[in-house]
């Protein structure tokens, strides 16, 4: 299918057109960034930090406008969009602290050998590819640390949320950061592919699906000179074990599976339950899920979750639910779609214990798969039965069982009696397997935004050769 000259954004909750704009010229935008980068990198670190603090203030001024735009463009409830804007603001001070801790300058007196120094340099022009589920917070988590380090940015927002990306960039510009240093590339997959492959790009910072991340990794496999940080999805397990607090356990399951309509990379996809706990816990989970209000962003009372991003996503989730049903799945709570023309879905729960060769895919929506197990070793094996490895939670259990869980689960975020989602920006965030390439973001983003330079230094040359020479 041929791409049109324009990118159009629609409101998931209404189907109404929200925004349209022309696709960007990749060569022109990257060229502008390359010309602007040296002056930005040459600024003192304190200046760059002050400018990103001004950016945080600009976001504060625009907080309600930005939250409203995020709600309209993603369909998520306004209360959740407001928390996203707060995360954008808070990211600045966290990134400043992280840069000081992770990439600090050091000098060591080396006696007669002079001084040994450690400093860090920016990579150059960084491509940031953002997702649609957190269209401000997640790309911002790459952009702010990269700017502090001295990189110029070409930011390609998801083609499903370009309006949010544009407003975010305007806040950087109003803060006094040059429009050539932070640029927005409007476009779809074609522009994203051209940006990744462009000779003028020194690094790619990506948040999105495993499918797209693997394509980026493959494209740049022969380019070790380019830094690549991939933050991808998860088929995240929740293991529910012995606990008397079934109401609390059910709330943790529902928060994990259905917050943001299940459109979080850390969302709980698989609930692995001890057989003796199964009936009681699933009854509580279903009772709570039945109470969830699904609605438009500005509805009153406020909904717990909105629609998924578009009709294509809703269609895919519906087909996936039917596939599991037809291959041995047992519906605990059916996936319902009240209107064919809008992507609202009810939260769904399906027991897949008898489904052979369960598909190891990230079903990015409000669908929870349940597996019944008899012992803890089986639970851990089932939790690890995935190529992904982003987030995992144990609900219930003893401290000894949590220690076993923590030691044996393959994931980058491992929680106990907490949801799978809602990771702290003050900690590293990333996974293993198909969930990432061992370059965690959040607090550790500083690690991939600058590279260390080791130096041995003396103010005057001093050297001699004491062996292997003929007498003068």
NURO-571061 format. One record per atom (N, C-alpha, C, CB): residue in one letter; x, y, z. Coordinates in steps of 0.2 Angstrom, whole numbers, plus 5000, padded with zeros to 4 digits. Glycine has a CB too. Example, Ala and Ser with C-alpha at 12.3 -4.5 7.8 and 13.67 -1.06 7.14 Angstrom:
! residues 2
a506649725039 a506249785039 a506649845039 a505749785045 s506449895035 s506849955036 s506450005039 s507049975029 
! end
This chain:
! residues 472
x500449945000 x500050005000 x500450065000 x499550005006 x500350114995 x500750174995 x500550225001 x500650204988 x501150255004 x500950295009 x500750365006 x501650305014 x500350405010 x500150465008 x500650515010 x499450485011 x500550575008 x501050635010 x500950655017 x500950695005 x500350645020 x500150665026 x500150605031 x499450705026 x500250625038 x500050585043 x499450605047 x500750575048 x498950565048 x498350595051 x498250555058 x497750585047 x498150585063 x498050555070 x497250565071 x498450595075 x496950505074 x496250505076 x496150485083 x495950445071 x495650515086 x495550505093 x495250435093 x495050555096 x495550385097 x495250315098 x494550315100 x495750275102 x494350355105 x493750355109 x493150375104 x493750395115 x493350425099 x492750445095 x492850435088 x492750525096 x493450415085 x493550415078 x493650475075 x493050375075 x493650535078 x493650595075 x494450615074 x493450655080 x494550645068 x495250675066 x495450725072 x495250705059 x496050715074 x496350755079 x496850805076 x496650715085 x497250775072 x497850815069 x498050785063 x498450805075 x498350825058 x498650805052 x499250845051 x498150805046 x499750815048 x500350855046 x500750815040 x500850865052 x501250845037 x501650815032 x502150775035 x501850875027 x502350725031 x502950685032 x503550725032 x502950625028 x504050715036 x504650755036 x505150725031 x504950755043 x505650765030 x506250745025 x506750725030 x506450805021 x506950665030 x507450635034 x508150665033 x507450555033 x508350665027 x508950695025 x509050765028 x509150695018 x508550805026 x508550875029 x508650885036 x507950915026 x508150845040 x508150855047 x508850825050 x507550815050 x509050775048 x509750745050 x510250795049 x509850675048 x510250825043 x510850865041 x510850925046 x510750895034 x510250955047 x510151015052 x510350995059 x509351035052 x510250935061 x510450915068 x511250905068 x510150845070 x511550875063 x512250875063 x512550935063 x512450835056 x512250985060 x512651055060 x512551085067 x512251105054 x511951075070 x511851105077 x512251065082 x511151105078 x512351005081 x512650965087 x513250995090 x512750895085 x513851015086 x514451035089 x514351095094 x514951055084 x513951145093 x513851195097 x513451175104 x513451255094 x513051135103 x512651105109 x513151065113 x512051065107 x513551025110 x513950985114 x514551025118 x514350925110 x514651085115 x515151125117 x514951165123 x515451165112 x514251165124 x514051205130 x514251175137 x513251215130 x514351215142 x514551185148 x513951135151 x514651235154 x514151085154 x513551035157 x513051075161 x513950985161 x513351125165 x512851165169 x512351195165 x513251215173 x512551225159 x512051255155 x511551205152 x512351295149 x511751145150 x511251105147 x510751075153 x511651045144 x511051065159 x510551055164 x510051105166 x510951035170 x510251165165 x509851225167 x509251225161 x510251285167 x509451215155 x508951215150 x508451155150 x509351215143 x508651095152 x508151045153 x507751055159 x508550975154 x507951095164 x507551115170 x507051165167 x507951145176 x507251215163 x506751255160 x506251215156 x507151305156 x506451165153 x505951125149 x505451095154 x506351065146 x505651075160 x505151045165 x504651105167 x505551025171 x504951165167 x504451215169 x503951235164 x504851285171 x504251225157 x503751235152 x503251185152 x504151235145 x503351125153 x502851065154 x502451085159 x503250995155 x502651105165 x502151125170 x501651175168 x502551155176 x501951225164 x501451275162 x500951245157 x501851335158 x501151195153 x500651165148 x500351105151 x501051155142 x500451085157 x500251025160 x499550995158 x500351015167 x499051045159 x498351025157 x498251015150 x497851075160 x498551065146 x498451055139 x498850995136 x498851115135 x499350975139 x499750915137 x499350855139 x500450915139 x499150855145 x498750795148 x498050785144 x498550805155 x497750835142 x497150835138 x497350805131 x496850905137 x497850825128 x498050805121 x498250725122 x498650845119 x498550705127 x498750635127 x498150595128 x499250625133 x497650615132 x497050585133 x496650575127 x496650615138 x496650625123 x496250625116 x496650585111 x496150695114 x497250585111 x497650555106 x497750475107 x498250585105 x497750455114 x497850385115 x497250355118 x498350385121 x496750395120 x496150365123 x496150345130 x495950305119 x496750355133 x496850335140 x496450395145 x497550335142 x496150375150 x495850415155 x496250485157 x495550385161 x495950535158 x496250595159 x496650595165 x495750655160 x496450555170 x496850545177 x497450515175 x496450505182 x497450465171 x498150435169 x498550475165 x497950365165 x498250515160 x498650565156 x499050615161 x498250595151 x498650635166 x498950685171 x499550655174 x498450705176 x499550585176 x500150555179 x500750545174 x499950485182 x500550545168 x501050535163 x501450605162 x500850515156 x501050655162 x501350725162 x501850735168 x500850785162 x501650715174 x502050725180 x502650685179 x501650695186 x502650625176 x503250585175 x503750615170 x503050515172 x503450655165 x503850695161 x504250745165 x503450725155 x503950785169 x504250835173 x504750805178 x503650875177 x504550755182 x505050725186 x505650695183 x504650665190 x505550675177 x506150645174 x506750685173 x505950625167 x506650755173 x507250795173 x507750795179 x506950865172 x507450795185 x507950795190 x508150725191 x507550815197 x507850675190 x508050605190 x508650595186 x507550555189 x508550625179 x509050615174 x509750655176 x508850645168 x509650715179 x510250755181 x510650715187 x509950825184 x510250685192 x510550645197 x510950585194 x510050625202 x510550555189 x510850495186 x511450505182 x510350465181 x511450565178 x512050585175 x512650595179 x511950645170 x512550625185 x513050645190 x513350575193 x512850685195 x512950525194 x513150465197 x513450415192 x512550435200 x513150415186 x513350365181 x513850385177 x512750345177 x513950445176 x514450475171 x514850525174 x514150495164 x515050525180 x515450575183 x516150575181 x515350575191 x516450635181 x517150645179 x517550625185 x517350715177 x518150595184 x518550575190 x519250585188 x518450495191 x519650605193 x520450615191 x520750575197 x520650685191 x521250535195 x521650505200 x522450525199 x521550425199 x522750545205 x523450555205 x523850495203 x523650595211 x524250495198 x524650435196 x525350445197 x524450425189 x525550495202 x526150505204 x526650525199 x526550445208 x527150495197 x527650515192 x527350505185 x528250475192 x526750465185 x526450455178 x525950505177 x526150385178 x525850555181 x525450615179 x524750595182 x525350625172 x524250615178 x523550605181 x523150555176 x523150675181 x522750515179 x522250475176 x521650505176 x522250395178 x521250515171 x520650545171 x520150505167 x520650615167 x519450515170 x518950485166 x518450535165 x518650425171 x518250545159 x517750595157 x517250555152 x518050655153 x516650585150 x516250555145 x516050605140 x515550535149 x515950575134 x515750615128 x515150595125 x516350605123 x514750645122 x514150625119 x514250585112 x513650685117 x513750545110 x513850505104 x513850555098 x513350455103 x513350605098 x513250645092 x512450655091 x513550615086 x512250635085 x511550645084 x511150575085 x511450665076 x510650575090 x510350515092 x509650515089 x510350515099 x509450465086 x508750455084 x508350425090 x508650405078 x507750455091 x507350425097 x506650405093 x507250485102 x506550345094 x505850325091 x505450305097 x506050255087 x504850335097 x504350335103 x503750295101 x504150405105 x503450265107 x502850225106 x502250265107 x502850165111 x501650235106 x501050275107 x500750265113 x500550245101 x500950215117 x500550205124 x500750255129 x500750135127 x501350285129 x501550335133 x501950385129 x502050315139 x501550425125 x501950465119 x502350515121 x501350485114 x502250535128 x502750595130 x503250565135 x502250645134 x503050525140 x503450505145 x504050455142 x503050465150 x503850405138 x504350355136 x504950385131 x504050305133 x504750425126 x505250455122 x505650515126 x504950495116 x505250545131 x505650595135 x506150565140 x505150625140 x506050495141 x506550465145 x507150445142 x506250395147 x507150455135 x507750445131 x508050515130 x507650415124 x507550565128 x507850635125 x508150675131 x507150675123 x507850675137 x508150715142 x508850695144 x507750715148 x509050625145 x509650605147 x510150615141 x509750535149 x509950605135 x510350615129 x510550695128 x510050595123 x510050735130 x510250805129 x510750825135 x509550855130 x510650805141 x511050825146 x511850805144 x510850785153 x511850745141 x512550715139 x512850755133 x512450645137 x512450795130 x512650835124 x512550815117 x513450845125 x512050765117 x511850745110 x511250785107 x511550675110 x511250795100 x510650815097 x510150765096 x510950855090 x509550785095 x509050735095 x508550735088 x508550735101 x508450685085 x507950675080 x507450635083 x508250655073 x506850655084 x506350615088 x505750605083 x506050655094 x505650535082 x505150515078 x504550485082 x505350465072 x504050525083 x503450495087 x503150445083 x502950555090 x502750395087 x502350355083 x501850385079 x501950305089 x501750355073 x501250385068 x500550395071 x501250345062 x500450355077 x499750355080 x499750415085 x499650295083 x500250445087 x500250495092 x500750555090 x500450475099 x500650585084 x501150635082 x501050705085 x501150645074 x500350715087 x500250785090 x500550785097 x499450785091 x500550735101 x500850735107 x501650745106 x500750675111 x501950715101 x502650725100 x502850795098 x502850675095 x502350825094 x502550895092 x502450945098 x501950915087 x501950935102 x501950975108 x502450965113 x501250965112 x502750905114 x503250895118 x503950935116 x503450815119 x504050925109 x504650965106 x504551035107 x504650945099 x503951065106 x503851135107 x504051155114 x503151155106 x503951115119 x504151135126 x504851135127 x503851085131 x505251095123 x505951105123 x506151165120 x506251045119 x505851185114 x506051245111 x505951305115 x505751245104 x505351305118 x505151365122 x505651375128 x504451365125 x505951315130 x506451325136 x507051355134 x506551255139 x507151365127 x507851395125 x508251345122 x508151425130 x508051275121 x508451225117 x508251235110 x508251155120 x508851245106 x508751255099 x508251205095 x509351255095 x507851235091 x507451195087 x507851145082 x506951235082 x508451155081 x508851115077 x509151055081 x509451155074 x509251065088 x509451015093 x508950965094 x509751055099 x508350985095 x507750935096 x507250945090 x507450945103 x507250895086 x506850905080 x506350845080 x507250905074 x505750855077 x505250805077 x505250785069 x504550825079 x505250715068 x505250685062 x504550655061 x505750635060 x504050685058 x503350655057 x503450605051 x502850715055 x503150545053 x503150495048 x502950425050 x503850485045 x502950385046 x502750315048 x503350265048 x502250285043 x503250205047 x503750155047 x504350165041 x503450085045 x504150195036 x504650215030 x505150265033 x504250235024 x504850315036 x505350365039 x505750345044 x504950435041 x505450295049 x505750265054 x506350225052 x505350225058 x506250185046 x506750145044 x507350185040 x506450095038 x507150235037 x507650285034 x508050315039 x507350335029 x507750335045 x508150375050 x508650325053 x507650395055 x508350265055 x508850215058 x509450195054 x508450145059 x509350195047 x509950175042 x510350235040 x509650145036 x510150295042 x510450355040 x511150365042 x510050425042 x511650385038 x512350385040 x512450445045 x512750405033 x512050495045 x512150545050 x511850535057 x511750605047 x511650475058 x511350455065 x511950415068 x510750415064 x512050435074 x512550405078 x512350355083 x512950455082 x511650355084 x511350305089 x510650305088 x511550325096 x510350245090 x509550235090 x509350215097 x509350185084 x508850255099 x508550245106 x507850225104 x508650305111 x507650165106 x506950145103 x506550115109 x507050085098 x505950135109 x505450095113 x504850075109 x505250145119 x504650015109 x504149985105 x504149915105 x504250015098 x503849885100 x503749815100 x504349775098 x503249795094 x504349705100 x504949665099 x505049655091 x504849595102 x504549655087 x504549645080 x504949705077 x503849645077 x504749765079 x505149825076 x505849835079 x504749895078 x505949815086 x506649815089 x507049765085 x506549805096 x506849705084 x507249655080 x507449685074 x506849585080 x506949715070 x507149745063 x507749795064 x506549775060 x507649835069 x508249885070 x508849855071 x508049935076 x508849805076 x509449765078 x509749735072 x509349715083 x509349705067 x509549665061 x509849725056 x509049635058 x509549775056 x509749825051 x510449855053 x509249885051 x510649865059 x511249895062 x511749835064 x511049935067 x511649775063 x512049725065 x512749735063 x511849655063 x512849765057 x513549775054 x513849845056 x513549755047 x513449875060 x513649945062 x513849955070 x513149995060 x514349925072 x514549925079 x514749995081 x515149885081 x514850045076 x514950115078 x514350145081 x515250145072 x513750125079 x513150155082 x512850125088 x512550155076 x512750165093 x512450145099 x511750125098 x512550195105 x511450065101 x510750045100 x510550025106 x510749995094 x509950055109 x509650045115 x508950025113 x509650105120 x508749965114 x508049935113 x507649915119 x508149875108 x507149955120 x506649945125 x506049915122 x506550005130 x505949845123 x505449815120 x504849785124 x505649755115 x504449745122 x503849725126 x504049665131 x503349705122 x503449635133 x503549575137 x502849535137 x503649595144 x502949465139 x502449425140 x502449405147 x502449355135 x502349455151 x502449455158 x502049415163 x502449525161 x502449375167 x502049325172 x501849355179 x502449265173 x501349335181 x501149345188 x501049275191 x500549395189 x501449265196 x501349195200 x500949215206 x502049165201 x500449185207 x500049195213 x500049125217 x499249205211 x500349145224 x500449085228 x500049095235 x501149075230 x500249055240 x499849055246 x499749125249 x500149005251 x499149145250 x499049215253 x498349215256 x499149275249 x498249245262 x497549255265 x497249315262 x497549255272 x497649355259 x497349425257 x497149415249 x497849475258 x496549385248 x496349375241 x496149435238 x495849325241 x495749485242 x495549545239 x496149585236 x495149585244 x496649595240 x497249625238 x497549595233 x497749635244 x497649535233 x497949495227 x497549505221 x498049415229 x496949505221 x496549515215 x496649585212 x495749505216 x496649635217 x496849705215 x497449715211 x496749755221 x497949675214 x498649675210 x498649645204 x499149645215 x498249595203 x498149565196 x497849605191 x497749495197 x497249635194 x496949685189 x497349745187 x496249705193 x497649775192 x498149825190 x498649805185 x498449855197 x498949755186 x499449725182 x499149715175 x499749665184 x498649685174 x498349665168 x497949715164 x497949605169 x497649765167 x497149805164 x497249875164 x496449785166 x497749905168 x497949975168 x498149995161 x498449985173 x497950055159 x498050075152 x497850025147 x498850085151 x497249995148 x496949945144 x497449895142 x496649985137 x497849875146 x498349825145 x498949845140 x498049765142 x498949905138 x499449935133 x500049955137 x499149985129 x500349915141 x500949935144 x501449875143 x500949945152 x502049895141 x502549835140 x502649795146 x503249865138 x502449825152 x502549785159 x501949755161 x502849835164 x501349755157 x500749735159 x500749655160 x500149745154 x500349635165 x500349565167 x499949525161 x500049555174 x500249485158 x499949445152 x499749375155 x500449445146 x500049345159 x499949275161 x499949275169 x500549235158 x499349245171 x499249235178 x499349155180 x498549255181 x499849145183 x500049075185 x499849065192 x500849055184 x499349015193 x499049015200 x499148945203 x498349025199 x499248935209 x499248875213 x498548845213 x499548885220 x498548775211 x497848745210 x497448755216 x497948675209 x497748755222 x497248755228 x497048825229 x497648735234 x497348875226 x497148945226 x496648965221 x497748995227 x496648925215 x496348945209 x495648975210 x496348885204 x495148935212 x494448955212 x494349015216 x494048895215 x494649015222 x494549075226 x494749145223 x494849065233 x495449135221 x495749195218 x495349215211 x496449185217 x495249175207 x494949195201 x494249225202 x494949135196 x493849195207 x493249225208 x493349295210 x492849185214 x493849315214 x493949385216 x494149425210 x494449385222 x494649395206 x494849435200 x494249455196 x495449395197 x493849405194 x493349415190 x492849465193 x492949345188 x492649455199 x492249505203 x492449575202 x492149485210 x493149585203 x493349655202 x493449675195 x494149655205 x493649635190 x493649645183 x492949665180 x493949595179 x492449635183 x491749645181 x491549725183 x491249595184 x491849745188 x491649815190 x492049875186 x491849825198 x492549855182 x492949905179 x492549945174 x493549865175 x492550005175 x492250055170 x492650065164 x492050125173 x492450045158 x492750065152 x492450115148 x492749995147 x492850175147 x492450235144 x492950275141 x492150265149 x492750335138 x493050385135 x493450425140 x492650435131 x494050465138 x494450495143 x494150545148 x494950525139 x493650575146 x493350635150 x492650615153 x493250695146 x492550545152 x491850525155 x491850535163 x491750455153 x491250545165 x491050545172 x490550495174 x490850615175 x490650455179 x491250445183 x491850425178 x491150395189 x492450435181 x493050425177 x493150355176 x493750455181 x493350335170 x493450255168 x494050235171 x493350245161 x494150165172 x494750135174 x495250135168 x494650075178 x494850115162 x495250105156 x494850135150 x495450035155 x495250155145 x494950175139 x494950125134 x495250245137 x494950145127 x494950105122 x495650085121 x494650135115 x495850035116 x496450015114 x496550075108 x496549945111 x497150075105 x497350125101 x496950135095 x498150125100 x496750085092 x496350085086 x496050025084 x496850105080 x495650025079 x495149965077 x495649905075 x494749985072 x496149925072 x496649865070 x496849825076 x497249895066 x497049865081 x497249835087 x496749795090 x497549885092 x496149825090 x495549785093 x495349725089 x494949835093 x495349725083 x495249675078 x495749615080 x495249685071 x496349635081 x496949585082 x496849545089 x497549615082 x496649585094 x496549555100 x495949515100 x496449615106 x495349535097 x494749485096 x494949425093 x494249525092 x495349425087 x495549365084 x495949325088 x495949385078 x496449355092 x496849315097 x496449275102 x497349355100 x495949315105 x495549285110 x495149225107 x494949335113 x494849225101 x494549175098 x494949115096 x494149195091 x495649135094 x496049075093 x496249035099 x496749105091 x496349075105 x496449035111 x495848995113 x496649085117 x495249025112 x494648985114 x494548925109 x493949025112 x494748925103 x494648875098 x495148815099 x494648895091 x495748835103 x496248785104 x496248765111 x496948825102 x495748765115 x495748735121 x495648785127 x496248695122 x495648845126 x495548895131 x494848895134 x495748965128 x494748915140 x494148915143 x494048995146 x494048865149 x493449025143 x493349095145 x493149095152 x492849125140 x493449135156 x493249155162 x492849225162 x493849165167 x493149265158 x492749335156 x492849345149 x493049385161 x492349345145 x492349355138 x492649425136 x491749345135 x492949425130 x493149495127 x492649515123 x493849485123 x492349575125 x491749605122 x491949665119 x491149615127 x491649685113 x491749745110 x491049775108 x492149735103 x490849825112 x490249855112 x490049885105 x490149905117 x490549915102 x490449945095 x490949925090 x490450025096 x490749905084 x491249885079 x491649935076 x490849845074 x491450005077 x491750055074 x492250095078 x491250105071 x492250075085 x492750105090 x493050045093 x492350155094 x493750065096 x494150005098 x494049995106 x494850025097 x493450005109 x493349985116 x493249915117 x492750025118 x493649885122 x493649815123 x493549805131 x494249775121 x493149755133 x493049745140 x493649705142 x492449705141 x493849705148 x494449665151 x494249595150 x494649685158 x494649555148 x494549485146 x495049435150 x494649465139 x494749375152 x495149325156 x495049265153 x494949335164 x495549225152 x495449155148 x495949105151 x495549165141 x495749055153 x496148995156 x496448955150 x495748945161 x497048955149 x497448925144 x497848865146 x497848975140 x497648835152 x498048785155 x498048725150 x497748755161 x497548715146 x497448655141 x497648675134 x496748625142 x497848735133 x498048755126 x498748725125 x498048835125 x498848685120 x499548655119 x499848715114 x499448595115 x500548715116 x500948765112 x500648835112 x501048735105 x500648855118 x500348925119 x500748975116 x500248945127 x500449015112 x500849065108 x501249115113 x500449105103 x501849115112 x502249165116 x502349225112 x503049135117 x501749265113 x501749335109 x501549385115 x501249335103 x501649445113 x501449505117 x500749525115 x501949565118 x500249505118 x499549525116 x499449595120 x498949475118 x499449645116 x499549715119 x498849745120 x499949755114 x498549715125 x497849745126 x497549705133 x497349725121 x496949715134 x496649695141 x496449625141 x496049735143 x496949575140 x496849505140 x497249475144 x496849485132 x497049435149 x497449405154 x497349325153 x497249425162 x497849295152 x497849215151 x498049185158 x498349195146 x497749135160 x497749105166 x498049025165 x497149105170 x498549015169 x498748945169 x498748915176 x499548945166 x498548855177 x498448825184 x499148775185 x497848785185 x499448785190 x500048735192 x499948705199 x500648775191 x500348655200 x500248615206 x500848635211 x500248545205 x501448655209 x501948665214 x502448725211 x502448605214 x502848745216 x503148805215 x503748805209 x503548835221 x504048745208 x504548735203 x504148735196 x504848665204 x503548715196 x503148715190 x502948785188 x502548665190 x502748825193 x502648895192 x503148935190 x502348925199 x503748925192 x504348955190 x504548935182 x504948945194 x504448875181 x504548855174 x504048885169 x504548775174 x503448885171 x502948915167 x503048985166 x502248905170 x503249025172 x503449095171 x503949105166 x503549125178 x504449065166 x505049075162 x504949045155 x505649035165 x504349015153 x504148985147 x504049045142 x503548935148 x504449085141 x504449145136 x505049165133 x504049195140 x505049195127 x505649215125 x505849295127 x505649225117 x505249315131 x505349385133 x505649385140 x504649425133 x505749435143 x506049435150 x506049505153 x506749415151 x505449545153 x505449615155 x505249615163 x504949655151 x504649595164 x504349605171 x504049545174 x503849665171 x504049535180 x503749475183 x503549495191 x504249415183 x503049465193 x502849475200 x502649415203 x502249525200 x502849405210 x502549355214 x502049385219 x503149315218 x501449355219 x500949385224 x500849325229 x500249395220 x500949345235 x500949295241 x501549255242 x500349245239 x501549195245 x502249165246 x502549185252 x502649165240 x503049155254 x503549165259 x504149205257 x503749105263 x504449235262 x505149265260 x505649215256 x505449295266 x505549155259 x506049105256 x505849085248 x506049035260 x505149085247 x504949075241 x505049135236 x504149065241 x505049195239 x505149255235 x505949255233 x505049315238 x506349235238 x507049225236 x507149175230 x507449205242 x506849115230 x506849075225 x506649105218 x506449005227 x506049135219 x505749165213 x506249215210 x505049205215 x506549265214 x506949315212 x507549285209 x507149365218 x507849235212 x508449205209 x508349165203 x508749155214 x507749145201 x507649095195 x507249125190 x507349035198 x506949185191 x506549215186 x506949255181 x505949255189 x506849245175 x507249285170 x506849345168 x507449245163 x507049405171 x506749465170 x507149525173 x505949465173 x507049585170 x507349645172 x507049675178 x507549685167 x506349665179 x506049695184 x505649635188 x505449755181 x505849625194 x505549575198 x505249605204 x506049515199 x504549595205 x504249625211 x503949565215 x503649665208 x503749585222 x503449545226 x502849585229 x503949525232 x502249555229 x501649585231 x501549655229 x501649585239 x501749665223 x501749735219 x501549715212 x502349775219 x501149755208 x501049745201 x501649735197 x500549795198 x501549705191 x502049705186 x502249765183 x501849655181 x501749815183 x501949875180 x502049935185 x501349895175 x502149995183 x502250045187 x503050055190 x501850045193 x503450035186 x504150035188 x504450105189 x504650005182 x504850115194 x505150185196 x505650205191 x505450175203 x505650275189 x506150305185 x506750315189 x505850375183 x506750305195 x507350315199 x507750245199 x507250335206 x507550195196 x507850135195 x508050115188 x507450075199 x508450075186 x508550045179 x507950015177 x509150005178 x507750015170 x507149985168 x507349955161 x506650035166 x507249885161 x507449855155 x507349775156 x508149865152 x507449735151 x507349665152 x507849625148 x506649645150 x507749565148 x508149515144 x507749485139 x508549465149 x508149435135 x507749405129 x507549455124 x507149365132 x506949445122 x506649485117 x506349555120 x506049455113 x506549565126 x506249625129 x506749685129 x506049615137 x507349665127 x507849725127 x508549695125 x507949755133 x509049745124 x509749715122 x510249735127 x509949755115 x510049725134 x510549745139 x510749815140 x511149695139 x510349855138 x510449925139 x509849955142 x510549965132 x509749945149 x509149975152 x509150045152 x509149945159 x508450075152 x508350145152 x508150165159 x507750155147 x507750225159 x507650255166 x508250275169 x507250205171 x508450255175 x509050285179 x509650265175 x509050265186 x509650215171 x510350195168 x510350225161 x510350115168 x509850265159 x509950295152 x510550335151 x509350335151 x510850355156 x511450395155 x512050355152 x511650425162 x511950285154 x512450245151 x512550235144 x512350175154 x511950245140 x511950235133 x511950305129 x511450195131 x511950365133 x511950425130 x512650465130 x511450475135 x513150435133 x513850455133 x514250395133 x513950505138 x514850405130 x515350355131 x515950375135 x515550325124 x516250325139 x516850345143 x517450355139 x516950295149 x517850405141 x518550415139 x519050415144 x518550485135 x519550365144 x520050365149 x520650405146 x520250295150 x520950445150 x521550485148 x522050475154 x521350555148 x522750475151 x523350485155 x523650555153 x523850425154 x523750595158 x523850665156 x524450695161 x523250715157 x524850735157 x525450775161 x525450835158 x526150735161 x525650885162 x525650955159 x526350965154 x525751005164 x526850925155 x527450925151 x527650855149 x528050965155 x527950845143 x528150775142 x528650755146 x528350775134 x528650695148 x529150665153 x529150595151 x529050675160 x529750565148 x529750495146 x530450475145 x529350485140 x530650415146 x531250385144 x531150315143 x531750395150 x531650285139 x531750215138 x532350185141 x531750195130 x532150135146 x532750115150 x533050045148 x532450115157 x532750015143 x533049945141 x532949935134 x532549895145 x533449895131 x533449875124 x533749925120 x532749865122 x534149975122 x534450025118 x535250015118 x534250095120 x535550035113 x536250035113 x536550095116 x536550035105 x537150095119 x537350145122 x537450205117 x538050135126 x537350265120 x537350325116 x538150345114 x537050385119 
! end
